[in-house]
């Protein structure tokens, strides 16, 4: 299941985000989206968690929590056709 995470601090790294989500389950992939011109984080990311139950637990337990001084919001990523 792919998760969408928003309101990330610009300084948040892939490793920090993976570690935060690994508390509730296996994280297969983390992709923080960066601005192509500046190389700086755009403040959101996509996380892949292959186990659906663990991904749902991540949404329930990590949504509206603090990471690097910011409240992050976690939801299921909406796949566009």
TIRO-2110 file (N, C-alpha, C; in Angstrom, 1 decimal):
// TIRO-2110
0.9, -1.2, 0.0, N, 1, A
0.0, 0.0, 0.0, CA, 1, A
0.9, 1.2, 0.0, C, 1, A
0.5, 2.2, -0.8, N, 2, A
1.3, 3.4, -0.9, CA, 2, A
0.6, 4.5, 0.0, C, 2, A
1.4, 5.2, 0.8, N, 3, A
0.9, 6.2, 1.7, CA, 3, A
1.4, 7.6, 1.3, C, 3, A
0.6, 8.6, 1.5, N, 4, A
0.9, 10.0, 1.2, CA, 4, A
1.2, 10.7, 2.6, C, 4, A
2.3, 11.3, 2.7, N, 5, A
2.6, 12.0, 3.9, CA, 5, A
2.9, 13.5, 3.6, C, 5, A
2.2, 14.4, 4.3, N, 6, A
2.4, 15.8, 4.0, CA, 6, A
2.7, 16.6, 5.3, C, 6, A
3.1, 17.8, 5.0, N, 7, A
3.5, 18.8, 6.1, CA, 7, A
4.9, 18.4, 6.7, C, 7, A
5.8, 17.8, 5.9, N, 8, A
7.1, 17.5, 6.4, CA, 8, A
8.0, 18.7, 6.5, C, 8, A
8.8, 18.7, 7.5, N, 9, A
9.8, 19.7, 7.7, CA, 9, A
10.8, 19.6, 6.5, C, 9, A
11.3, 20.7, 6.0, N, 10, A
12.2, 20.6, 4.8, CA, 10, A
13.5, 19.8, 5.1, C, 10, A
13.9, 19.8, 6.4, N, 11, A
15.1, 19.1, 6.8, CA, 11, A
14.9, 17.6, 7.0, C, 11, A
13.7, 17.1, 6.9, N, 12, A
13.4, 15.7, 7.1, CA, 12, A
14.1, 14.8, 6.0, C, 12, A
14.8, 13.8, 6.4, N, 13, A
15.5, 12.9, 5.4, CA, 13, A
14.7, 11.6, 5.2, C, 13, A
15.0, 10.9, 4.1, N, 14, A
14.4, 9.6, 3.8, CA, 14, A
14.6, 8.7, 5.0, C, 14, A
15.8, 8.7, 5.6, N, 15, A
16.1, 7.8, 6.7, CA, 15, A
15.3, 8.1, 7.9, C, 15, A
15.1, 9.3, 8.3, N, 16, A
14.3, 9.7, 9.4, CA, 16, A
12.8, 9.3, 9.2, C, 16, A
12.3, 9.5, 8.0, N, 17, A
10.9, 9.2, 7.7, CA, 17, A
10.8, 7.7, 7.7, C, 17, A
11.7, 6.9, 7.2, N, 18, A
11.6, 5.5, 7.2, CA, 18, A
11.6, 5.0, 8.6, C, 18, A
12.5, 5.5, 9.4, N, 19, A
12.6, 5.1, 10.9, CA, 19, A
11.3, 5.4, 11.6, C, 19, A
10.7, 6.5, 11.3, N, 20, A
9.4, 6.9, 12.0, CA, 20, A
8.3, 5.9, 11.6, C, 20, A
8.3, 5.5, 10.4, N, 21, A
7.2, 4.6, 10.0, CA, 21, A
7.6, 3.1, 10.3, C, 21, A
8.8, 2.8, 10.4, N, 22, A
9.2, 1.4, 10.8, CA, 22, A
8.8, 1.0, 12.2, C, 22, A
8.4, 2.0, 13.0, N, 23, A
7.9, 1.7, 14.3, CA, 23, A
6.6, 0.8, 14.3, C, 23, A
5.9, 0.9, 13.2, N, 24, A
4.6, 0.2, 13.0, CA, 24, A
4.7, -0.9, 12.0, C, 24, A
5.7, -1.0, 11.2, N, 25, A
5.8, -2.1, 10.2, CA, 25, A
6.9, -1.9, 9.2, C, 25, A
7.0, -2.8, 8.3, N, 26, A
8.1, -2.8, 7.3, CA, 26, A
7.8, -1.8, 6.3, C, 26, A
8.9, -1.0, 6.0, N, 27, A
8.8, 0.1, 5.0, CA, 27, A
9.7, -0.3, 3.8, C, 27, A
9.1, -0.5, 2.6, N, 28, A
9.8, -1.0, 1.5, CA, 28, A
10.5, 0.2, 0.7, C, 28, A
9.8, 1.4, 0.7, N, 29, A
10.4, 2.5, 0.0, CA, 29, A
9.9, 3.8, 0.6, C, 29, A
10.8, 4.8, 0.5, N, 30, A
10.4, 6.2, 0.9, CA, 30, A
10.9, 7.1, -0.2, C, 30, A
10.0, 8.0, -0.6, N, 31, A
10.4, 9.0, -1.7, CA, 31, A
9.9, 10.4, -1.2, C, 31, A
10.8, 11.2, -0.8, N, 32, A
10.5, 12.6, -0.5, CA, 32, A
10.6, 13.3, -1.8, C, 32, A
9.5, 14.1, -2.1, N, 33, A
9.5, 14.8, -3.3, CA, 33, A
10.2, 16.1, -3.2, C, 33, A
11.1, 16.4, -4.1, N, 34, A
12.0, 17.6, -4.1, CA, 34, A
11.7, 18.5, -5.3, C, 34, A
11.9, 19.7, -5.1, N, 35, A
11.8, 20.7, -6.2, CA, 35, A
13.0, 20.6, -7.1, C, 35, A
12.8, 20.4, -8.4, N, 36, A
13.8, 20.2, -9.3, CA, 36, A
14.8, 21.4, -9.4, C, 36, A
14.3, 22.6, -9.3, N, 37, A
15.2, 23.7, -9.4, CA, 37, A
16.1, 24.0, -8.2, C, 37, A
15.5, 23.9, -7.0, N, 38, A
16.2, 24.2, -5.8, CA, 38, A
16.8, 22.9, -5.1, C, 38, A
16.3, 21.7, -5.4, N, 39, A
16.7, 20.5, -4.8, CA, 39, A
16.2, 20.4, -3.3, C, 39, A
15.3, 21.3, -2.9, N, 40, A
14.8, 21.3, -1.6, CA, 40, A
13.5, 20.5, -1.5, C, 40, A
13.2, 19.9, -0.4, N, 41, A
12.0, 19.1, -0.2, CA, 41, A
10.8, 20.0, -0.5, C, 41, A
9.8, 19.4, -1.1, N, 42, A
8.5, 20.2, -1.3, CA, 42, A
7.5, 19.9, -0.1, C, 42, A
8.0, 19.2, 0.9, N, 43, A
7.2, 19.0, 2.1, CA, 43, A
6.2, 17.8, 2.1, C, 43, A
6.4, 17.0, 1.1, N, 44, A
5.5, 15.8, 1.1, CA, 44, A
6.3, 14.6, 0.6, C, 44, A
5.8, 13.4, 0.9, N, 45, A
6.5, 12.2, 0.5, CA, 45, A
5.5, 11.0, 0.2, C, 45, A
6.0, 10.0, -0.4, N, 46, A
5.2, 8.7, -0.6, CA, 46, A
6.0, 7.6, 0.1, C, 46, A
5.3, 6.8, 0.8, N, 47, A
5.9, 5.6, 1.5, CA, 47, A
5.2, 4.4, 1.1, C, 47, A
6.0, 3.4, 0.7, N, 48, A
5.4, 2.1, 0.4, CA, 48, A
5.6, 1.1, 1.5, C, 48, A
4.4, 0.6, 2.0, N, 49, A
4.4, -0.5, 3.0, CA, 49, A
3.7, -1.7, 2.4, C, 49, A
4.3, -2.8, 2.1, N, 50, A
3.7, -3.9, 1.4, CA, 50, A
2.6, -4.6, 2.2, C, 50, A
2.7, -4.6, 3.5, N, 51, A
1.6, -5.2, 4.3, CA, 51, A
0.5, -4.2, 4.6, C, 51, A
-0.7, -4.5, 4.1, N, 52, A
-1.8, -3.6, 4.1, CA, 52, A
-2.2, -3.3, 5.6, C, 52, A
-2.2, -4.3, 6.4, N, 53, A
-2.6, -4.1, 7.8, CA, 53, A
-1.6, -3.1, 8.5, C, 53, A
-0.3, -3.3, 8.3, N, 54, A
0.7, -2.4, 8.8, CA, 54, A
0.6, -1.0, 8.3, C, 54, A
0.2, -0.9, 7.0, N, 55, A
0.0, 0.5, 6.4, CA, 55, A
-1.2, 1.2, 7.0, C, 55, A
-2.2, 0.4, 7.3, N, 56, A
-3.4, 1.0, 7.9, CA, 56, A
-3.1, 1.4, 9.3, C, 56, A
-2.3, 0.6, 10.0, N, 57, A
-1.9, 0.9, 11.4, CA, 57, A
-1.1, 2.2, 11.4, C, 57, A
-0.2, 2.4, 10.4, N, 58, A
0.6, 3.6, 10.2, CA, 58, A
-0.3, 4.8, 10.1, C, 58, A
-1.3, 4.7, 9.2, N, 59, A
-2.2, 5.8, 9.0, CA, 59, A
-2.9, 6.2, 10.4, C, 59, A
-3.4, 5.2, 11.1, N, 60, A
-4.1, 5.4, 12.3, CA, 60, A
-3.2, 6.0, 13.4, C, 60, A
-2.0, 5.5, 13.5, N, 61, A
-1.1, 5.8, 14.7, CA, 61, A
-0.2, 7.0, 14.4, C, 61, A
0.2, 7.2, 13.1, N, 62, A
1.2, 8.3, 12.8, CA, 62, A
0.5, 9.5, 12.2, C, 62, A
-0.7, 9.5, 11.8, N, 63, A
-1.4, 10.7, 11.3, CA, 63, A
-1.5, 11.6, 12.5, C, 63, A
-1.2, 12.9, 12.3, N, 64, A
-1.4, 14.0, 13.3, CA, 64, A
-0.4, 13.8, 14.4, C, 64, A
0.9, 13.3, 14.1, N, 65, A
1.9, 13.2, 15.1, CA, 65, A
3.1, 14.1, 14.7, C, 65, A
4.0, 14.3, 15.6, N, 66, A
5.1, 15.3, 15.4, CA, 66, A
6.3, 14.5, 14.8, C, 66, A
7.0, 15.2, 13.8, N, 67, A
8.2, 14.7, 13.3, CA, 67, A
9.1, 16.0, 12.9, C, 67, A
10.2, 16.1, 13.6, N, 68, A
11.1, 17.3, 13.3, CA, 68, A
10.4, 18.6, 13.5, C, 68, A
9.5, 18.6, 14.6, N, 69, A
8.9, 19.9, 14.9, CA, 69, A
7.7, 20.2, 14.1, C, 69, A
7.2, 19.3, 13.3, N, 70, A
6.0, 19.6, 12.4, CA, 70, A
5.0, 18.5, 12.7, C, 70, A
3.7, 18.8, 12.6, N, 71, A
2.7, 17.8, 12.6, CA, 71, A
2.5, 17.2, 11.2, C, 71, A
2.7, 15.9, 11.1, N, 72, A
2.6, 15.3, 9.8, CA, 72, A
1.2, 14.7, 9.6, C, 72, A
0.8, 14.6, 8.4, N, 73, A
-0.5, 14.0, 8.1, CA, 73, A
-0.3, 12.9, 7.1, C, 73, A
-0.9, 11.7, 7.5, N, 74, A
-0.7, 10.5, 6.7, CA, 74, A
-2.0, 10.0, 6.2, C, 74, A
-2.1, 9.6, 4.9, N, 75, A
-3.3, 9.0, 4.3, CA, 75, A
-2.9, 8.1, 3.2, C, 75, A
-3.8, 7.3, 2.8, N, 76, A
-3.6, 6.4, 1.7, CA, 76, A
-3.4, 7.2, 0.4, C, 76, A
-2.4, 6.9, -0.4, N, 77, A
-2.2, 7.6, -1.6, CA, 77, A
-3.2, 7.3, -2.6, C, 77, A
-3.7, 8.3, -3.3, N, 78, A
-4.8, 8.0, -4.3, CA, 78, A
-4.1, 7.8, -5.7, C, 78, A
-4.3, 6.7, -6.3, N, 79, A
-3.6, 6.4, -7.6, CA, 79, A
-4.5, 6.9, -8.7, C, 79, A
-3.9, 7.8, -9.5, N, 80, A
-4.6, 8.3, -10.7, CA, 80, A
-4.5, 7.3, -11.9, C, 80, A
-5.5, 7.2, -12.6, N, 81, A
-5.5, 6.3, -13.7, CA, 81, A
-4.7, 6.8, -14.9, C, 81, A
END
